[in-house]
């Protein structure tokens, strides 16, 4: 029962913090409110991802210095503080309130949940457990992509966004109550059972493979609405694409975690990356609304599989004792992709009024990622 309460709490945290990635439904409203262009508005999301990365990077220190209840308390409070700053209705306000405060809370919640789940789960079920955490993160993006437009249409952008963030913090407050009810204390795993399987797991190569692999997914998620619109899709279809992308990403997180437990991590990753590259290449050739909707959803789904498998991949390479430390550093690749992918897409769009160049670049990088994973010596 104790473990069940903790797992539910972690899933609630990642679900609410995944709402950060519903940004695509906010981007046009931010542009209208702050009078900035597509590249500048994209930087709000990119900077948020950087702060997610910072929180995960330093996570192994935070988890050892603060209690679980203190960490969750920060996750509850930081987004609320961000509301007041965002409501200044300036671009700097969005960078500070959304990118910094909400971004740090999102990264802290995601990293803490992965860390906590890995401490209370057996190695045989680790892939499924960690995959469920990333899936919950994706489902948060899905639900809030639906909720934000409703709140904004019913009220206005300022009030609608505030209601969404208050709901997010309320869910985290419930998670805090569950943690209190569980009375569970996290303890370090024994390194004797979780030795590093490979003395040289290719840290740098893992970093570049992760960066190249998630570039496409972060680009697609950050610009899904405008990408659909550039091929003739309506706003309704564009919003529907966000729903499908988030749903696909979430389901892929659960299933890929199961695959990692059953077949290992390396071969599924290679297949996922090659499929993503092929899908992106087709997107640059054919301009059709139905095909674009299908392929952009597929890319997001495959992205969900990549980010779900990677924590397990790192844990098996470095051992559970060092997995928080190692994943925090490799996760900087995700942050760098989040900083560059949406911004590069915005830059190409501002100069060419389409996304063909950025999608082609993403296809090339996905191929490179598959090659890097294939050449890794590990068989995990």
C-alpha positions in Angstrom: 0.0 0.0 0.0 2.9 2.4 0.8 4.5 1.8 -2.6 1.1 2.2 -4.3 0.5 5.6 -2.7 4.0 6.8 -3.8 3.6 5.5 -7.3 0.2 7.3 -7.7 1.8 10.5 -6.2 4.6 10.3 -8.7 2.2 9.8 -11.6 0.1 12.8 -10.5 3.3 14.9 -10.3 4.5 14.0 -13.8 1.0 14.3 -15.2 0.6 17.9 -13.9 4.2 18.9 -14.8 3.8 17.5 -18.3 1.4 20.3 -18.9 4.5 22.5 -19.7 4.5 20.8 -23.1 1.0 22.0 -24.0 2.8 25.2 -25.0 1.8 24.8 -28.6 -1.8 25.8 -27.7 -0.5 29.0 -26.0 2.1 30.2 -28.6 -0.2 32.3 -30.8 -1.8 33.9 -27.8 1.6 34.8 -26.4 2.5 36.4 -29.7 -0.7 38.5 -29.7 -0.3 39.5 -26.1 3.4 40.4 -26.2 3.7 41.5 -29.8 6.6 39.2 -30.6 7.4 37.0 -33.6 7.5 33.2 -33.9 11.1 32.8 -33.0 10.8 35.0 -29.9 7.7 33.2 -28.7 9.4 29.8 -29.4 12.2 30.9 -27.0 9.7 30.9 -24.2 9.3 27.1 -24.7 13.0 26.6 -25.4 14.1 28.4 -22.2 11.5 26.4 -20.2 13.1 23.2 -21.5 16.6 24.5 -20.5 15.3 25.0 -16.9 13.7 21.5 -16.9 17.1 20.2 -17.8 18.8 22.3 -15.1 16.5 20.8 -12.5 17.1 17.2 -13.6 20.9 17.8 -13.9 21.2 18.9 -10.3 18.5 16.5 -9.2 20.8 14.0 -7.6 22.0 16.7 -5.2 18.5 18.0 -4.4 17.1 14.5 -3.7 19.9 13.9 -1.1 19.6 17.4 0.5 15.9 17.9 0.8 13.1 15.7 2.0 10.5 14.3 -0.4 7.9 16.6 1.1 10.0 19.7 0.7 10.6 18.8 -3.0 6.9 18.4 -3.7 6.2 21.6 -1.8 8.5 23.5 -4.2 6.7 21.8 -7.1 3.4 23.1 -5.8 4.6 26.7 -5.1 6.8 27.6 -8.1 4.1 27.5 -10.8 1.8 29.7 -8.6 4.6 32.3 -8.2 5.0 32.1 -12.0 1.3 33.2 -12.6 1.9 36.6 -11.0 4.9 37.2 -13.2 3.3 35.9 -16.4 0.3 38.2 -15.8 2.5 41.3 -16.4 1.7 40.4 -20.1 5.3 41.0 -21.3 7.7 38.7 -23.1 10.1 39.0 -20.2 7.3 38.0 -17.8 6.7 34.8 -19.8 10.4 34.0 -19.9 10.6 34.4 -16.1 7.2 33.1 -14.9 6.7 30.3 -17.5 10.3 29.4 -18.6 12.1 29.7 -15.3 9.6 29.1 -12.5 7.3 26.6 -14.3 10.3 25.0 -16.1 12.2 24.4 -12.9 9.1 22.9 -11.2 8.5 20.6 -14.2 12.0 19.3 -14.3 12.1 18.9 -10.5 8.9 16.9 -10.6 9.9 14.7 -13.6 13.4 13.9 -12.2 12.2 13.3 -8.7 9.5 10.9 -9.9 12.0 8.9 -12.0 14.4 8.8 -9.0 11.7 7.8 -6.6 10.2 5.1 -8.8 13.6 3.6 -9.5 14.2 3.3 -5.7 11.0 1.3 -5.0 10.8 -0.9 -8.2 12.5 -4.2 -8.9 15.0 -4.4 -11.9 12.7 -6.8 -13.7 9.9 -4.2 -13.9 12.1 -1.1 -14.1 11.4 -0.3 -17.8 7.6 -0.5 -17.4 7.7 1.6 -14.2 9.9 4.4 -15.7 8.0 4.2 -19.0 4.8 4.8 -17.0 6.3 8.0 -15.5 7.2 9.4 -18.9 3.8 8.3 -20.2 2.1 10.2 -17.5 4.2 13.3 -18.4 3.0 13.0 -22.0 -0.7 12.5 -20.9 -0.4 15.7 -18.9 0.5 17.5 -22.1 -2.5 15.8 -23.8 -5.1 16.8 -21.2 -3.9 20.4 -20.8 -3.8 20.8 -24.6 -7.5 20.3 -24.4 -8.1 22.2 -21.2 -6.2 25.4 -22.0 -8.3 26.2 -25.1 -11.5 25.6 -23.1 -10.4 27.9 -20.3 -9.2 30.6 -22.7 -12.4 30.5 -24.7 -14.6 30.6 -21.7 -12.8 33.5 -20.0 -9.7 35.1 -21.7 -6.1 34.2 -22.2 -4.9 35.7 -18.9 -7.5 34.2 -16.7 -7.7 30.9 -18.6 -4.0 30.3 -18.2 -4.1 31.2 -14.5 -6.9 28.6 -14.0 -4.9 25.9 -15.7 -1.8 26.6 -13.5 -3.9 26.6 -10.3 -5.3 23.2 -11.3 -1.8 22.0 -11.8 -0.7 23.0 -8.4 -3.8 21.5 -6.8 -2.9 18.1 -8.4 0.6 18.4 -6.9 -1.0 19.2 -3.5 -2.9 15.9 -3.7 0.4 14.2 -4.5 1.9 15.8 -1.4 -0.9 14.4 0.7 -0.4 10.9 -0.7 3.3 11.0 0.1 2.4 12.0 3.7 0.0 9.2 3.9 2.5 6.6 2.6 5.1 7.3 5.4 7.7 5.7 3.1 11.4 6.6 3.4 13.6 6.3 0.3 16.9 4.4 0.8 19.8 4.0 -1.6 20.0 0.8 -3.6 22.9 -1.6 -3.0 25.7 -1.1 -5.6 26.6 -4.8 -5.4 23.4 -5.8 -7.2 23.5 -2.9 -9.7 27.1 -2.8 -11.0 27.8 -1.0 -14.2 27.5 -3.5 -17.0 30.1 -1.8 -19.2 33.2 0.0 -18.0 33.0 2.4 -20.9 29.3 2.9 -21.8 30.0 5.7 -24.3 28.8 8.7 -22.3 29.5 11.2 -25.0 27.9 9.0 -27.7 24.8 8.5 -25.5 24.5 12.2 -25.2 24.7 12.9 -28.9 22.3 10.0 -29.7 19.8 11.4 -27.2 20.1 15.0 -28.6 19.8 13.9 -32.2 16.9 11.5 -31.4 14.7 13.9 -29.4 15.3 16.9 -31.7 12.4 15.9 -34.1 9.9 15.2 -31.3 10.6 18.5 -29.5 10.3 20.4 -32.8 7.0 18.7 -33.7 5.5 19.2 -30.2 6.6 22.8 -30.0 5.3 23.7 -33.5 2.5 21.2 -34.0 -0.3 23.8 -34.4 1.5 26.0 -37.0 2.9 23.0 -38.9 -0.6 21.7 -39.4 -1.8 25.1 -40.4 0.9 25.6 -43.0 -0.4 22.6 -45.0 -4.0 23.9 -44.9 -5.3 22.5 -41.6 -7.8 24.4 -39.5 -7.2 25.5 -35.9 -9.6 22.6 -34.9 -7.5 20.1 -36.8 -4.3 21.6 -35.4 -5.6 21.3 -31.8 -6.7 17.7 -32.6 -3.2 16.9 -33.7 -1.8 17.9 -30.3 -4.3 15.5 -28.7 -3.2 12.6 -31.0 0.5 13.4 -30.5 0.3 13.5 -26.7 -1.9 10.3 -26.6 0.5 8.5 -28.9 3.5 9.7 -26.9 2.0 8.5 -23.7 0.9 5.1 -24.9 4.3 4.6 -26.5 6.0 5.4 -23.2 4.2 2.5 -21.5 4.6 0.0 -24.3 8.3 0.9 -24.9 9.0 0.4 -21.2 7.5 -3.1 -21.5 9.7 -3.8 -24.6 12.8 -2.6 -22.8 12.1 -5.1 -20.0 11.4 -7.9 -22.5 13.9 -7.3 -25.3 16.5 -4.8 -24.0 16.9 -1.1 -25.0 19.3 -1.0 -27.9 17.5 -2.7 -30.7 14.1 -1.0 -30.0 15.8 2.4 -30.0 17.4 1.8 -33.4 14.1 0.7 -34.9 12.3 3.7 -33.4 14.9 6.2 -34.7 14.9 4.8 -38.2 11.1 5.0 -38.4 11.2 8.5 -37.2 13.7 9.6 -39.8 11.7 8.0 -42.6 8.5 9.7 -41.4 10.3 13.1 -41.3 11.7 12.7 -44.8 8.2 12.0 -46.2 6.9 15.1 -44.5 9.4 17.2 -46.4 8.3 15.8 -49.8 4.5 15.5 -49.6 2.1 18.4 -48.6 -1.1 16.7 -47.6 -3.2 17.5 -44.5 -4.1 13.9 -43.7 -0.6 12.5 -44.3 0.9 15.4 -42.3 -1.4 14.7 -39.4 -0.6 11.0 -39.4 3.2 11.5 -39.7 3.5 14.3 -37.2 1.6 12.1 -34.7 3.9 9.2 -35.5 7.0 11.3 -34.9 5.6 12.5 -31.5 4.7 8.9 -30.6 8.2 7.7 -31.4 9.6 10.6 -29.4 7.6 9.3 -26.4 9.1 5.9 -26.9 12.7 7.3 -27.0 12.3 9.4 -23.8 10.7 6.4 -22.0 13.4 3.9 -22.9 16.4 6.2 -22.2 16.2 6.3 -18.4 16.1 2.5 -18.3 19.0 2.4 -20.9 21.1 4.6 -18.6 20.2 2.7 -15.5 21.3 -0.6 -17.0 24.5 1.0 -18.3 25.5 2.8 -15.1 23.7 0.9 -12.4 20.8 2.2 -10.3 23.0 3.7 -7.7 24.5 6.1 -10.3 21.5 6.4 -12.6 20.3 9.7 -11.2 23.7 11.3 -11.6 24.3 9.8 -15.1 20.8 10.5 -16.4 20.9 14.1 -15.1 24.0 14.7 -17.3 22.8 12.9 -20.4 19.4 14.6 -20.0 21.2 17.9 -20.8 21.0 16.6 -24.4 17.2 16.8 -24.2 17.5 20.4 -22.8 19.9 21.4 -25.6 17.5 19.9 -28.2 14.6 21.8 -26.5 16.6 25.0 -26.8 17.7 24.6 -30.4 14.9 22.6 -32.1 11.9 24.9 -31.6 14.1 28.0 -32.2 15.7 26.6 -35.4 12.2 25.7 -36.6 11.0 29.3 -35.9 14.1 30.7 -37.6 13.5 28.7 -40.8 9.8 29.5 -40.7 10.4 33.3 -40.4 12.7 33.1 -43.5 10.9 30.6 -45.7 7.3 30.6 -44.4 7.4 26.8 -44.1 8.9 23.9 -42.0 10.5 21.8 -44.8 14.1 22.7 -44.0 13.7 22.1 -40.2 11.9 18.7 -40.8 14.7 17.6 -43.2 17.3 18.5 -40.6 15.4 16.5 -38.0 15.3 13.5 -40.3 19.1 13.6 -40.8 19.7 13.9 -37.1 17.4 10.9 -36.3 19.4 8.8 -38.7 22.7 9.9 -37.0 21.2 8.9 -33.7 20.3 5.4 -35.0 23.9 5.0 -36.2 25.4 6.0 -32.9 23.2 3.6 -30.9 24.0 0.8 -33.3 27.7 1.4 -32.8 27.5 1.3 -29.0 29.2 -1.8 -27.6 26.5 -2.4 -25.0 23.9 -5.1 -25.6 21.4 -3.9 -22.9 
